[in-house]
């Protein structure tokens, strides 16, 4: 993986730092600190768990999300697959 992490362990209670402007009007922006409260995943074809989203508790969020407690925000997996052909 060179200088990037190949796998990142996620656990409940883990502090996180938001690194992208996810919801500017809601207050979830680059530099926002939070704490993981839930990890959601799916199984791939090898029966390995692959993260699909994480729910993070973030204080002082402006807009509550439907079906989640106040200050809980979902963070979706963000990946890019690139294929080069020669």
N, C-alpha and C positions, 0 to 999 in steps of 0.2 A: 504493500500500500504506500510505499515511499514515506512521505511526511504526513499522510492522512491516517486517521484511525480506520481500521477495517471494520471493527465492531465496537459499539459503545453500549456498555451496560446501563440499563435504566432501572431504577428502583423507586418505590414509593418513599416520599420524604426527601428525595434527592434535590438539592438546590440547582436551579437552571438559570441561564441568562439568555434572553431572547436576542437573536443576532440579526433579525430582519424586521422591517416595519410590517407587521402582520395585520394590525387593525389600528390605524392612527387615531381615528375618532373614538375608538374604544379604549385607548391607552396602552395597547400592546405593541410596543415599538422597540427598536434596537436599543439594547441596554436595560430593558425591563427585567427585574429579578422575580423569580417565582419558585414554586416547589411542586414537584410531581405528586399528583394525588391518584392518578389512574394511568395504566398503560394498556392500550388495545393492540391486538395483533391478529394476524391470520397465519395459517399454515401454508407453506409452499409445497411444491411437488415432492420434496424430500422430507416432509413432515417437520420442517424447521420453522420456528416462530419468526415472523417478519413484522416489525412494528408498522402499524398503519396510522396511529395517532396517540397523542399523550394529552391528558387533561392536567393543566397546570393551575395552581391557585396563585392568583396575582392580585395583590391588594390594590384598591382604588381604581378598578376598571370601571369605565363609564357606562357601558351597555351590557346588561346581563344577558347571557345566552339562554335560549329556551331549553327547558328540561335539565338545566345544570344549576347548582347552587350559585348564589351571588359570589362574584370574584373568581369563579372557575371558568377557564377558557380552554377550548380544544386547540391543540397544535397538530397540524397534519404533517404526515411524512412528506418530505420534499426531496425527490431524486430526479436525476436526469440520466437517461440511457443514451449513449452515443455509439453508433456502429460505423466503423470506417471500412470501406471496401476499396480494393486496389485493382 
